[in-house]
Amino acid sequence: MPHTFEPAVVDAVLAHMNDDHTDDALLIVRAFGEPDAESATMTGLDGDAGLFSADVGGVATEVRVPWSEPITERPQIRREVVVLYDRACAALGLEPRPH
């Protein structure tokens, strides 16, 4: 069973991702789940993956994107989101911005 994070940690990560990084979420979803997604929001996470809701042709679709390795600590979340972003840019042929 994947590690679960405290609700306050998940809420903080979701708020940050959905307020400041919606474009990153869309790139991640397009690269690893729904290439035709029009928008995406992060809806959850656990120790194994990030969860996203993607709008694909007007239909909300859940996309689960595994981390590069299982995580158990809050600081690992940021690292894994950055890894996903960098991998998504590489998969889509885009130049990642500096971190």
Biopython code that builds the backbone (N, CA, C, O; Angstrom):
import numpy as np
from Bio.PDB.StructureBuilder import StructureBuilder

atoms = [
    (1, "MET", "N", (0.852, -1.189, 0.000)),
    (1, "MET", "CA", (0.000, 0.000, 0.000)),
    (1, "MET", "C", (0.894, 1.247, 0.000)),
    (1, "MET", "O", (1.859, 1.315, 0.761)),
    (2, "PRO", "N", (0.578, 2.235, -0.849)),
    (2, "PRO", "CA", (1.421, 3.425, -0.926)),
    (2, "PRO", "C", (1.354, 4.245, 0.361)),
    (2, "PRO", "O", (0.361, 4.222, 1.087)),
    (3, "HIS", "N", (2.439, 4.964, 0.616)),
    (3, "HIS", "CA", (2.487, 5.876, 1.751)),
    (3, "HIS", "C", (1.437, 6.970, 1.540)),
    (3, "HIS", "O", (1.260, 7.459, 0.425)),
    (4, "THR", "N", (0.750, 7.347, 2.605)),
    (4, "THR", "CA", (-0.176, 8.477, 2.528)),
    (4, "THR", "C", (0.404, 9.640, 3.320)),
    (4, "THR", "O", (1.080, 9.442, 4.330)),
    (5, "PHE", "N", (0.139, 10.829, 2.861)),
    (5, "PHE", "CA", (0.601, 12.047, 3.501)),
    (5, "PHE", "C", (-0.560, 12.669, 4.280)),
    (5, "PHE", "O", (-1.728, 12.458, 3.954)),
    (6, "GLU", "N", (-0.219, 13.430, 5.303)),
    (6, "GLU", "CA", (-1.231, 14.138, 6.094)),
    (6, "GLU", "C", (-2.061, 15.025, 5.165)),
    (6, "GLU", "O", (-1.528, 15.585, 4.206)),
    (7, "PRO", "N", (-3.369, 15.157, 5.441)),
    (7, "PRO", "CA", (-4.225, 15.997, 4.595)),
    (7, "PRO", "C", (-3.704, 17.425, 4.432)),
    (7, "PRO", "O", (-3.842, 18.004, 3.354)),
    (8, "ALA", "N", (-3.114, 18.000, 5.471)),
    (8, "ALA", "CA", (-2.596, 19.369, 5.366)),
    (8, "ALA", "C", (-1.450, 19.450, 4.359)),
    (8, "ALA", "O", (-1.318, 20.448, 3.650)),
    (9, "VAL", "N", (-0.624, 18.408, 4.292)),
    (9, "VAL", "CA", (0.475, 18.369, 3.325)),
    (9, "VAL", "C", (-0.094, 18.272, 1.912)),
    (9, "VAL", "O", (0.315, 19.017, 1.022)),
    (10, "VAL", "N", (-1.026, 17.364, 1.710)),
    (10, "VAL", "CA", (-1.641, 17.201, 0.388)),
    (10, "VAL", "C", (-2.328, 18.490, -0.034)),
    (10, "VAL", "O", (-2.175, 18.927, -1.175)),
    (11, "ASP", "N", (-3.084, 19.105, 0.871)),
    (11, "ASP", "CA", (-3.780, 20.361, 0.546)),
    (11, "ASP", "C", (-2.795, 21.451, 0.140)),
    (11, "ASP", "O", (-3.049, 22.189, -0.812)),
    (12, "ALA", "N", (-1.677, 21.559, 0.850)),
    (12, "ALA", "CA", (-0.678, 22.583, 0.533)),
    (12, "ALA", "C", (-0.061, 22.337, -0.846)),
    (12, "ALA", "O", (0.115, 23.271, -1.628)),
    (13, "VAL", "N", (0.265, 21.083, -1.134)),
    (13, "VAL", "CA", (0.845, 20.753, -2.438)),
    (13, "VAL", "C", (-0.164, 21.050, -3.549)),
    (13, "VAL", "O", (0.189, 21.650, -4.564)),
    (14, "LEU", "N", (-1.396, 20.638, -3.363)),
    (14, "LEU", "CA", (-2.421, 20.868, -4.387)),
    (14, "LEU", "C", (-2.644, 22.354, -4.613)),
    (14, "LEU", "O", (-2.749, 22.799, -5.755)),
    (15, "ALA", "N", (-2.715, 23.121, -3.539)),
    (15, "ALA", "CA", (-2.914, 24.570, -3.678)),
    (15, "ALA", "C", (-1.766, 25.189, -4.464)),
    (15, "ALA", "O", (-1.986, 26.007, -5.358)),
    (16, "HIS", "N", (-0.544, 24.798, -4.128)),
    (16, "HIS", "CA", (0.621, 25.348, -4.832)),
    (16, "HIS", "C", (0.611, 24.947, -6.307)),
    (16, "HIS", "O", (0.786, 25.793, -7.184)),
    (17, "MET", "N", (0.409, 23.676, -6.576)),
    (17, "MET", "CA", (0.404, 23.209, -7.960)),
    (17, "MET", "C", (-0.706, 23.863, -8.774)),
    (17, "MET", "O", (-0.482, 24.281, -9.910)),
    (18, "ASN", "N", (-1.894, 23.952, -8.202)),
    (18, "ASN", "CA", (-3.044, 24.444, -8.961)),
    (18, "ASN", "C", (-3.115, 25.962, -9.011)),
    (18, "ASN", "O", (-3.829, 26.517, -9.847)),
    (19, "ASP", "N", (-2.389, 26.642, -8.132)),
    (19, "ASP", "CA", (-2.322, 28.108, -8.199)),
    (19, "ASP", "C", (-1.152, 28.576, -9.051)),
    (19, "ASP", "O", (-1.265, 29.564, -9.776)),
    (20, "ASP", "N", (-0.018, 27.864, -8.967)),
    (20, "ASP", "CA", (1.213, 28.351, -9.590)),
    (20, "ASP", "C", (1.748, 27.502, -10.741)),
    (20, "ASP", "O", (2.611, 27.964, -11.489)),
    (21, "HIS", "N", (1.262, 26.286, -10.897)),
    (21, "HIS", "CA", (1.891, 25.383, -11.876)),
    (21, "HIS", "C", (0.887, 24.617, -12.736)),
    (21, "HIS", "O", (1.099, 23.440, -13.029)),
    (22, "THR", "N", (-0.189, 25.261, -13.138)),
    (22, "THR", "CA", (-1.176, 24.563, -13.968)),
    (22, "THR", "C", (-0.592, 24.168, -15.325)),
    (22, "THR", "O", (-0.949, 23.124, -15.872)),
    (23, "ASP", "N", (0.300, 24.993, -15.870)),
    (23, "ASP", "CA", (0.924, 24.637, -17.148)),
    (23, "ASP", "C", (1.801, 23.393, -16.994)),
    (23, "ASP", "O", (1.853, 22.552, -17.891)),
    (24, "ASP", "N", (2.492, 23.279, -15.852)),
    (24, "ASP", "CA", (3.322, 22.103, -15.602)),
    (24, "ASP", "C", (2.458, 20.857, -15.486)),
    (24, "ASP", "O", (2.798, 19.806, -16.029)),
    (25, "ALA", "N", (1.334, 20.976, -14.775)),
    (25, "ALA", "CA", (0.423, 19.839, -14.632)),
    (25, "ALA", "C", (-0.073, 19.378, -16.005)),
    (25, "ALA", "O", (-0.163, 18.179, -16.270)),
    (26, "LEU", "N", (-0.391, 20.334, -16.866)),
    (26, "LEU", "CA", (-0.866, 19.977, -18.204)),
    (26, "LEU", "C", (0.227, 19.250, -18.996)),
    (26, "LEU", "O", (-0.059, 18.263, -19.673)),
    (27, "LEU", "N", (1.457, 19.719, -18.921)),
    (27, "LEU", "CA", (2.552, 19.034, -19.616)),
    (27, "LEU", "C", (2.722, 17.608, -19.106)),
    (27, "LEU", "O", (2.895, 16.677, -19.893)),
    (28, "ILE", "N", (2.673, 17.440, -17.783)),
    (28, "ILE", "CA", (2.823, 16.110, -17.183)),
    (28, "ILE", "C", (1.708, 15.185, -17.662)),
    (28, "ILE", "O", (1.963, 14.041, -18.038)),
    (29, "VAL", "N", (0.488, 15.676, -17.647)),
    (29, "VAL", "CA", (-0.653, 14.861, -18.075)),
    (29, "VAL", "C", (-0.552, 14.517, -19.554)),
    (29, "VAL", "O", (-0.803, 13.378, -19.945)),
    (30, "ARG", "N", (-0.187, 15.493, -20.376)),
    (30, "ARG", "CA", (-0.057, 15.219, -21.812)),
    (30, "ARG", "C", (1.031, 14.195, -22.093)),
    (30, "ARG", "O", (0.871, 13.343, -22.966)),
    (31, "ALA", "N", (2.137, 14.270, -21.361)),
    (31, "ALA", "CA", (3.258, 13.363, -21.610)),
    (31, "ALA", "C", (2.993, 11.956, -21.108)),
    (31, "ALA", "O", (3.457, 10.993, -21.718)),
    (32, "PHE", "N", (2.255, 11.809, -20.004)),
    (32, "PHE", "CA", (2.158, 10.503, -19.343)),
    (32, "PHE", "C", (0.754, 9.932, -19.229)),
    (32, "PHE", "O", (0.557, 8.929, -18.543)),
    (33, "GLY", "N", (-0.231, 10.547, -19.887)),
    (33, "GLY", "CA", (-1.554, 9.969, -19.739)),
    (33, "GLY", "C", (-2.544, 10.331, -20.817)),
    (33, "GLY", "O", (-3.163, 9.456, -21.423)),
    (34, "GLU", "N", (-2.696, 11.617, -21.060)),
    (34, "GLU", "CA", (-3.719, 12.077, -21.998)),
    (34, "GLU", "C", (-3.125, 13.131, -22.932)),
    (34, "GLU", "O", (-3.172, 14.322, -22.626)),
    (35, "PRO", "N", (-2.570, 12.707, -24.063)),
    (35, "PRO", "CA", (-1.916, 13.652, -24.972)),
    (35, "PRO", "C", (-2.833, 14.759, -25.482)),
    (35, "PRO", "O", (-2.356, 15.821, -25.884)),
    (36, "ASP", "N", (-4.141, 14.523, -25.469)),
    (36, "ASP", "CA", (-5.082, 15.518, -25.983)),
    (36, "ASP", "C", (-5.715, 16.364, -24.889)),
    (36, "ASP", "O", (-6.687, 17.075, -25.143)),
    (37, "ALA", "N", (-5.178, 16.298, -23.679)),
    (37, "ALA", "CA", (-5.740, 17.090, -22.578)),
    (37, "ALA", "C", (-5.689, 18.577, -22.906)),
    (37, "ALA", "O", (-4.706, 19.077, -23.455)),
    (38, "GLU", "N", (-6.768, 19.270, -22.559)),
    (38, "GLU", "CA", (-6.860, 20.709, -22.785)),
    (38, "GLU", "C", (-6.489, 21.495, -21.533)),
    (38, "GLU", "O", (-6.041, 22.638, -21.624)),
    (39, "SER", "N", (-6.674, 20.887, -20.372)),
    (39, "SER", "CA", (-6.288, 21.487, -19.096)),
    (39, "SER", "C", (-6.118, 20.353, -18.099)),
    (39, "SER", "O", (-6.578, 19.233, -18.322)),
    (40, "ALA", "N", (-5.445, 20.665, -16.989)),
    (40, "ALA", "CA", (-5.236, 19.645, -15.962)),
    (40, "ALA", "C", (-5.054, 20.315, -14.612)),
    (40, "ALA", "O", (-4.499, 21.410, -14.512)),
    (41, "THR", "N", (-5.529, 19.643, -13.584)),
    (41, "THR", "CA", (-5.297, 20.067, -12.215)),
    (41, "THR", "C", (-4.823, 18.858, -11.427)),
    (41, "THR", "O", (-5.193, 17.720, -11.715)),
    (42, "MET", "N", (-4.000, 19.127, -10.433)),
    (42, "MET", "CA", (-3.561, 18.046, -9.552)),
    (42, "MET", "C", (-4.641, 17.856, -8.507)),
    (42, "MET", "O", (-5.081, 18.821, -7.881)),
    (43, "THR", "N", (-5.072, 16.615, -8.312)),
    (43, "THR", "CA", (-6.183, 16.331, -7.399)),
    (43, "THR", "C", (-5.778, 15.519, -6.182)),
    (43, "THR", "O", (-6.557, 15.393, -5.237)),
    (44, "GLY", "N", (-4.573, 14.965, -6.191)),
    (44, "GLY", "CA", (-4.148, 14.165, -5.053)),
    (44, "GLY", "C", (-2.753, 13.625, -5.271)),
    (44, "GLY", "O", (-2.141, 13.835, -6.318)),
    (45, "LEU", "N", (-2.265, 12.926, -4.263)),
    (45, "LEU", "CA", (-0.960, 12.296, -4.358)),
    (45, "LEU", "C", (-0.818, 11.291, -3.232)),
    (45, "LEU", "O", (-1.474, 11.386, -2.195)),
    (46, "ASP", "N", (0.047, 10.339, -3.464)),
    (46, "ASP", "CA", (0.436, 9.405, -2.411)),
    (46, "ASP", "C", (1.910, 9.102, -2.623)),
    (46, "ASP", "O", (2.567, 9.753, -3.437)),
    (47, "GLY", "N", (2.426, 8.139, -1.914)),
    (47, "GLY", "CA", (3.836, 7.831, -2.006)),
    (47, "GLY", "C", (4.273, 7.227, -3.318)),
    (47, "GLY", "O", (5.472, 7.125, -3.578)),
    (48, "ASP", "N", (3.329, 6.823, -4.155)),
    (48, "ASP", "CA", (3.655, 6.187, -5.432)),
    (48, "ASP", "C", (3.406, 7.057, -6.655)),
    (48, "ASP", "O", (4.018, 6.834, -7.699)),
    (49, "ALA", "N", (2.505, 8.059, -6.547)),
    (49, "ALA", "CA", (2.114, 8.788, -7.750)),
    (49, "ALA", "C", (1.420, 10.103, -7.426)),
    (49, "ALA", "O", (0.947, 10.333, -6.313)),
    (50, "GLY", "N", (1.380, 10.959, -8.446)),
    (50, "GLY", "CA", (0.552, 12.152, -8.417)),
    (50, "GLY", "C", (-0.726, 11.860, -9.181)),
    (50, "GLY", "O", (-0.709, 11.131, -10.172)),
    (51, "LEU", "N", (-1.826, 12.424, -8.725)),
    (51, "LEU", "CA", (-3.126, 12.236, -9.369)),
    (51, "LEU", "C", (-3.578, 13.559, -9.979)),
    (51, "LEU", "O", (-3.458, 14.618, -9.363)),
    (52, "PHE", "N", (-4.092, 13.477, -11.189)),
    (52, "PHE", "CA", (-4.512, 14.662, -11.915)),
    (52, "PHE", "C", (-5.890, 14.441, -12.512)),
    (52, "PHE", "O", (-6.284, 13.310, -12.797)),
    (53, "SER", "N", (-6.614, 15.529, -12.696)),
    (53, "SER", "CA", (-7.857, 15.508, -13.458)),
    (53, "SER", "C", (-7.595, 16.284, -14.735)),
    (53, "SER", "O", (-7.203, 17.451, -14.696)),
    (54, "ALA", "N", (-7.811, 15.633, -15.861)),
    (54, "ALA", "CA", (-7.568, 16.256, -17.157)),
    (54, "ALA", "C", (-8.878, 16.458, -17.888)),
    (54, "ALA", "O", (-9.759, 15.599, -17.851)),
    (55, "ASP", "N", (-9.005, 17.597, -18.553)),
    (55, "ASP", "CA", (-10.146, 17.855, -19.421)),
    (55, "ASP", "C", (-9.754, 17.382, -20.814)),
    (55, "ASP", "O", (-8.872, 17.961, -21.448)),
    (56, "VAL", "N", (-10.409, 16.336, -21.284)),
    (56, "VAL", "CA", (-10.126, 15.770, -22.603)),
    (56, "VAL", "C", (-11.415, 15.821, -23.399)),
    (56, "VAL", "O", (-12.300, 14.986, -23.213)),
    (57, "GLY", "N", (-11.523, 16.795, -24.281)),
    (57, "GLY", "CA", (-12.738, 16.945, -25.081)),
    (57, "GLY", "C", (-13.974, 17.181, -24.243)),
    (57, "GLY", "O", (-15.060, 16.709, -24.580)),
    (58, "GLY", "N", (-13.813, 17.913, -23.147)),
    (58, "GLY", "CA", (-14.945, 18.212, -22.280)),
    (58, "GLY", "C", (-15.264, 17.141, -21.258)),
    (58, "GLY", "O", (-16.231, 17.267, -20.506)),
    (59, "VAL", "N", (-14.467, 16.094, -21.221)),
    (59, "VAL", "CA", (-14.686, 14.996, -20.277)),
    (59, "VAL", "C", (-13.554, 14.987, -19.250)),
    (59, "VAL", "O", (-12.377, 14.968, -19.611)),
    (60, "ALA", "N", (-13.922, 15.001, -17.966)),
    (60, "ALA", "CA", (-12.918, 14.923, -16.907)),
    (60, "ALA", "C", (-12.395, 13.495, -16.833)),
    (60, "ALA", "O", (-13.167, 12.544, -16.706)),
    (61, "THR", "N", (-11.082, 13.357, -16.914)),
    (61, "THR", "CA", (-10.434, 12.054, -16.929)),
    (61, "THR", "C", (-9.357, 12.019, -15.854)),
    (61, "THR", "O", (-8.517, 12.918, -15.792)),
    (62, "GLU", "N", (-9.369, 10.989, -15.003)),
    (62, "GLU", "CA", (-8.338, 10.868, -13.975)),
    (62, "GLU", "C", (-7.075, 10.280, -14.585)),
    (62, "GLU", "O", (-7.120, 9.318, -15.352)),
    (63, "VAL", "N", (-5.951, 10.881, -14.225)),
    (63, "VAL", "CA", (-4.653, 10.415, -14.702)),
    (63, "VAL", "C", (-3.752, 10.223, -13.477)),
    (63, "VAL", "O", (-3.560, 11.149, -12.689)),
    (64, "ARG", "N", (-3.209, 9.027, -13.327)),
    (64, "ARG", "CA", (-2.286, 8.713, -12.237)),
    (64, "ARG", "C", (-0.892, 8.585, -12.848)),
    (64, "ARG", "O", (-0.659, 7.748, -13.720)),
    (65, "VAL", "N", (0.029, 9.424, -12.380)),
    (65, "VAL", "CA", (1.378, 9.439, -12.933)),
    (65, "VAL", "C", (2.352, 9.020, -11.832)),
    (65, "VAL", "O", (2.512, 9.738, -10.846)),
    (66, "PRO", "N", (3.005, 7.866, -11.990)),
    (66, "PRO", "CA", (3.928, 7.378, -10.965)),
    (66, "PRO", "C", (5.142, 8.292, -10.787)),
    (66, "PRO", "O", (5.645, 8.875, -11.748)),
    (67, "TRP", "N", (5.600, 8.404, -9.540)),
    (67, "TRP", "CA", (6.857, 9.083, -9.252)),
    (67, "TRP", "C", (7.997, 8.221, -9.791)),
    (67, "TRP", "O", (7.784, 7.060, -10.142)),
    (68, "SER", "N", (9.182, 8.772, -9.858)),
    (68, "SER", "CA", (10.340, 8.001, -10.329)),
    (68, "SER", "C", (10.749, 6.933, -9.321)),
    (68, "SER", "O", (11.401, 5.952, -9.679)),
    (69, "GLU", "N", (10.360, 7.127, -8.048)),
    (69, "GLU", "CA", (10.593, 6.148, -6.992)),
    (69, "GLU", "C", (9.586, 6.420, -5.878)),
    (69, "GLU", "O", (9.093, 7.543, -5.777)),
    (70, "PRO", "N", (9.268, 5.452, -5.054)),
    (70, "PRO", "CA", (8.342, 5.685, -3.949)),
    (70, "PRO", "C", (8.894, 6.747, -2.992)),
    (70, "PRO", "O", (10.102, 6.830, -2.772)),
    (71, "ILE", "N", (7.994, 7.556, -2.428)),
    (71, "ILE", "CA", (8.395, 8.619, -1.508)),
    (71, "ILE", "C", (7.615, 8.515, -0.203)),
    (71, "ILE", "O", (6.505, 7.983, -0.159)),
    (72, "THR", "N", (8.224, 9.036, 0.858)),
    (72, "THR", "CA", (7.591, 8.989, 2.179)),
    (72, "THR", "C", (7.697, 10.307, 2.937)),
    (72, "THR", "O", (7.058, 10.470, 3.976)),
    (73, "GLU", "N", (8.489, 11.246, 2.437)),
    (73, "GLU", "CA", (8.722, 12.508, 3.140)),
    (73, "GLU", "C", (8.273, 13.692, 2.296)),
    (73, "GLU", "O", (8.392, 13.671, 1.071)),
    (74, "ARG", "N", (7.751, 14.733, 2.962)),
    (74, "ARG", "CA", (7.246, 15.904, 2.251)),
    (74, "ARG", "C", (8.265, 16.515, 1.282)),
    (74, "ARG", "O", (7.886, 16.823, 0.152)),
    (75, "PRO", "N", (9.544, 16.710, 1.659)),
    (75, "PRO", "CA", (10.481, 17.326, 0.709)),
    (75, "PRO", "C", (10.659, 16.527, -0.581)),
    (75, "PRO", "O", (11.028, 17.087, -1.614)),
    (76, "GLN", "N", (10.401, 15.237, -0.525)),
    (76, "GLN", "CA", (10.527, 14.415, -1.728)),
    (76, "GLN", "C", (9.444, 14.742, -2.754)),
    (76, "GLN", "O", (9.631, 14.496, -3.946)),
    (77, "ILE", "N", (8.332, 15.286, -2.312)),
    (77, "ILE", "CA", (7.233, 15.596, -3.237)),
    (77, "ILE", "C", (7.700, 16.604, -4.278)),
    (77, "ILE", "O", (7.518, 16.394, -5.477)),
    (78, "ARG", "N", (8.304, 17.704, -3.816)),
    (78, "ARG", "CA", (8.764, 18.728, -4.759)),
    (78, "ARG", "C", (9.763, 18.127, -5.741)),
    (78, "ARG", "O", (9.680, 18.363, -6.946)),
    (79, "ARG", "N", (10.712, 17.346, -5.215)),
    (79, "ARG", "CA", (11.715, 16.737, -6.091)),
    (79, "ARG", "C", (11.042, 15.886, -7.166)),
    (79, "ARG", "O", (11.417, 15.952, -8.337)),
    (80, "GLU", "N", (10.058, 15.094, -6.772)),
    (80, "GLU", "CA", (9.399, 14.202, -7.732)),
    (80, "GLU", "C", (8.554, 14.965, -8.753)),
    (80, "GLU", "O", (8.478, 14.559, -9.913)),
    (81, "VAL", "N", (7.922, 16.057, -8.342)),
    (81, "VAL", "CA", (7.174, 16.869, -9.306)),
    (81, "VAL", "C", (8.143, 17.466, -10.324)),
    (81, "VAL", "O", (7.840, 17.504, -11.517)),
    (82, "VAL", "N", (9.297, 17.930, -9.868)),
    (82, "VAL", "CA", (10.308, 18.468, -10.784)),
    (82, "VAL", "C", (10.791, 17.378, -11.736)),
    (82, "VAL", "O", (10.953, 17.632, -12.929)),
    (83, "VAL", "N", (11.023, 16.166, -11.225)),
    (83, "VAL", "CA", (11.432, 15.046, -12.086)),
    (83, "VAL", "C", (10.358, 14.797, -13.149)),
    (83, "VAL", "O", (10.682, 14.633, -14.325)),
    (84, "LEU", "N", (9.088, 14.767, -12.748)),
    (84, "LEU", "CA", (8.006, 14.552, -13.722)),
    (84, "LEU", "C", (7.978, 15.660, -14.764)),
    (84, "LEU", "O", (7.836, 15.396, -15.958)),
    (85, "TYR", "N", (8.113, 16.902, -14.308)),
    (85, "TYR", "CA", (8.113, 18.041, -15.236)),
    (85, "TYR", "C", (9.252, 17.905, -16.247)),
    (85, "TYR", "O", (9.038, 18.054, -17.450)),
    (86, "ASP", "N", (10.472, 17.620, -15.753)),
    (86, "ASP", "CA", (11.615, 17.486, -16.659)),
    (86, "ASP", "C", (11.421, 16.328, -17.635)),
    (86, "ASP", "O", (11.727, 16.457, -18.821)),
    (87, "ARG", "N", (10.914, 15.196, -17.141)),
    (87, "ARG", "CA", (10.658, 14.048, -18.017)),
    (87, "ARG", "C", (9.567, 14.368, -19.040)),
    (87, "ARG", "O", (9.642, 13.940, -20.192)),
    (88, "ALA", "N", (8.554, 15.123, -18.613)),
    (88, "ALA", "CA", (7.466, 15.511, -19.528)),
    (88, "ALA", "C", (8.008, 16.414, -20.634)),
    (88, "ALA", "O", (7.685, 16.225, -21.807)),
    (89, "CYS", "N", (8.828, 17.393, -20.262)),
    (89, "CYS", "CA", (9.412, 18.274, -21.278)),
    (89, "CYS", "C", (10.238, 17.469, -22.277)),
    (89, "CYS", "O", (10.148, 17.692, -23.485)),
    (90, "ALA", "N", (11.041, 16.532, -21.772)),
    (90, "ALA", "CA", (11.853, 15.706, -22.676)),
    (90, "ALA", "C", (10.965, 14.882, -23.599)),
    (90, "ALA", "O", (11.245, 14.775, -24.793)),
    (91, "ALA", "N", (9.906, 14.304, -23.064)),
    (91, "ALA", "CA", (9.008, 13.468, -23.872)),
    (91, "ALA", "C", (8.278, 14.277, -24.932)),
    (91, "ALA", "O", (7.974, 13.773, -26.013)),
    (92, "LEU", "N", (7.999, 15.538, -24.612)),
    (92, "LEU", "CA", (7.262, 16.395, -25.542)),
    (92, "LEU", "C", (8.163, 17.251, -26.407)),
    (92, "LEU", "O", (7.676, 18.030, -27.226)),
    (93, "GLY", "N", (9.488, 17.120, -26.236)),
    (93, "GLY", "CA", (10.428, 17.879, -27.037)),
    (93, "GLY", "C", (10.481, 19.353, -26.671)),
    (93, "GLY", "O", (10.736, 20.200, -27.528)),
    (94, "LEU", "N", (10.242, 19.663, -25.405)),
    (94, "LEU", "CA", (10.249, 21.049, -24.932)),
    (94, "LEU", "C", (11.464, 21.310, -24.056)),
    (94, "LEU", "O", (11.978, 20.401, -23.404)),
    (95, "GLU", "N", (11.917, 22.552, -24.045)),
    (95, "GLU", "CA", (13.035, 22.955, -23.192)),
    (95, "GLU", "C", (12.483, 23.296, -21.808)),
    (95, "GLU", "O", (11.673, 24.214, -21.680)),
    (96, "PRO", "N", (12.913, 22.558, -20.753)),
    (96, "PRO", "CA", (12.419, 22.884, -19.414)),
    (96, "PRO", "C", (12.993, 24.204, -18.928)),
    (96, "PRO", "O", (14.110, 24.579, -19.285)),
    (97, "ARG", "N", (12.218, 24.902, -18.111)),
    (97, "ARG", "CA", (12.731, 26.138, -17.517)),
    (97, "ARG", "C", (13.637, 25.761, -16.340)),
    (97, "ARG", "O", (13.514, 24.666, -15.790)),
    (98, "PRO", "N", (14.539, 26.659, -15.955)),
    (98, "PRO", "CA", (15.399, 26.367, -14.802)),
    (98, "PRO", "C", (14.567, 26.251, -13.523)),
    (98, "PRO", "O", (13.503, 26.860, -13.411)),
    (99, "HIS", "N", (15.053, 25.473, -12.571)),
    (99, "HIS", "CA", (14.343, 25.278, -11.305)),
    (99, "HIS", "C", (14.964, 26.119, -10.227)),
    (99, "HIS", "O", (14.506, 26.094, -9.084)),
]
sb = StructureBuilder()
sb.init_structure("model")
sb.init_model(0)
sb.init_chain("A")
sb.init_seg("    ")
for serial, (resi, resn, name, xyz) in enumerate(atoms, 1):
    if name == "N":
        sb.init_residue(resn, " ", resi, " ")
    sb.init_atom(name, np.array(xyz, "f"), 0.0, 1.0, " ", f" {name:<3s}", serial, name[0])
structure = sb.get_structure()
